[in-house]
Amino acid sequence: MNKNYLIRIVLLLALLTGTFAATAPAYAMEGAAPFLPAIIVIRSTTFWDATFNGTVNADRIEQWSLQLEDTSSFSVTVTTLSGDLIPSIYFLDSSEAEISSAVGVSSETVLTFTDLPAGDYYVRVQPVSGGGTYSMTIRQTDDPVVDPDAVIVLDPALVDVGESSTATVFLNNIPAEGYASAEFSCTYDPLLVEISNITQLGLFGTDPAMVIHGPLDGSFIFAIAGSNGQRATVDGAAFNFTMTGLQVGEATIICDVRASNGNSLVDLGSNQSTLTIAEPQGVVDGTVLASKAVTVTLYNLDTTVAGTTTTDVNGYFSLTAPAGSYTIVASAVGFLDAQGSPTVTSGATTTMETVSLLAGDIDGNDVIDEFDAMTIGINYGLADPDAADLNNDGVFDVLDLELLAANYREAGALNWQ
């Protein structure tokens, strides 16, 4: 065969091979569905809850078609079987526009959907990095079954003795056929709360038939049935009642609930809520002036401490305490105390008069005298003890003595109104 002819045949074969084998540069982008992907291999899924196997790498992406005939909830799980593949999942609509994605960080990536409308979709699998074989499972997930129940809501959940809370009983997750009637058997501690004003709230339609038994000895029954075929068909408030606190404590209301679909009673379980009943609170406040920080202490009549605080830079203080009568004392080192007898009223503020403490009681014996002056003299020019620094400038000198002299021979706590 002619040598030149043989060379021409080889060149022609090479040209033809290059024409049919050539492809665009292949690559896979990280973090987003690529606009110019590597070779995309179209595959199809045929049924739910099955496992499909595939292979992807920097040059190959696989795209699975998925047809939803109904609104569906499902999960797509891609798991690496071999190689160093970190897979990502991109979910596309029929025009291949991205709907959602899950960029992988390990060998397993999951993408979930809830109530996705019927239609034609694509699931694209591609690498974040590496490559290898994988398995893909598309599994339908049923909507969680939520059992019907009842809930008691207290507003407010904390009251003072003598105050009231509104308890509302809700029926939730009512089935499609609705309830023809419901019965609520409730118990409580009659020493802690009083129940009153039991009222239906229209859940069973207009003009329902009702029975209220009690309240008596810590229990009551509320039964209700829709009249003329009316039913409770949507979740909502069935009835409410008033809980009035009688004494300090934790009052639990428990309601056992049964409902009828028109044929039989269904037990919805026992539901409860707790009302906290507190001692009525009030506020006592005021302003105490001194060159030092002042401590204000509120004492019960048995001399136990009901509360204590320190005045702010302006001398203001505020204390909260149960309603009642108290002794209040304002004190600062080196000063005579001020003492009063406020009455705290529930829900109100009692304001003490503004008082200025008298400087000079350095030894704390409730008298300003020569012994206090002696302490300044012994420690003159020093800074300890702190009680002798009456003007709070860090040194004992004639200025402290001057303050002491202004109150010389004063004794006892100041009367504080």
Secondary structure, 3 states (H helix, E strand, C coil): CCHHHHHHHHHHHHHHHHHHHCCCCCCCCCCCCCCCCCEEEEEECCCCCEEEEEEEECCEEEEEEEEECCCEEEEEEEEECCCCCEEEEEEECCCCCEEEEECCCCCEEEEEEEEECCEEEEEEEEEEECCEEEEEEEEECCCCCCCCEEEEEEECCEEECCCEEEEEEEEECCCCCCECEEEEEEECCCCCEEEEEEEECCCCCCCCEEEEEEEECCEEEEEEECCCCCCECCCEEEEEEEEEECCCEEEEEEEEEEEECCCCEEEEEEEEEEEEEECCEEEEEEEEECCCCCEEEEECCCCCEEEEEECCCCCEEEEEEECEECEEEEECCEECCEEECCEECCCCEEECCCEECCEEECCCCCECCHHHHHHHHHCCCCCCCHHHCCCCCCCCCHHHHHHHHHCCCCECCEECC
